[in-house]
Amino acid sequence: MGKALKLPKTECCVSKTRCDRCPIRMLKEGSLPTGYGVRKRKLVRFDSTGTKVKKAKKADLAAAMRREKKQQKSGRKKLVA
């Protein structure tokens, strides 16, 4: 079996040292899936235009993370071949 996905928390816990799942830290590293961002220490989802903001749901987030991981894997194979 593969590694478990590290989903970000839906809200930052405001600790001095950022935890592994902190949405602010993941945004800075660039490990949040596309279309997701952080507003007022809460994880939000942007629409395709980037203007409307919706509250992020765990199920949607998990699906987006899986999609991104699959795209990264398929992209690597294409570069090698």
Secondary structure by P-SEA (a helix, b strand, c coil): ccccccccccccccccccccccaaaaaaaccccccccccccbbbbbcccccccccccaaaaaaaaaaaaaaaaaaaaaaac
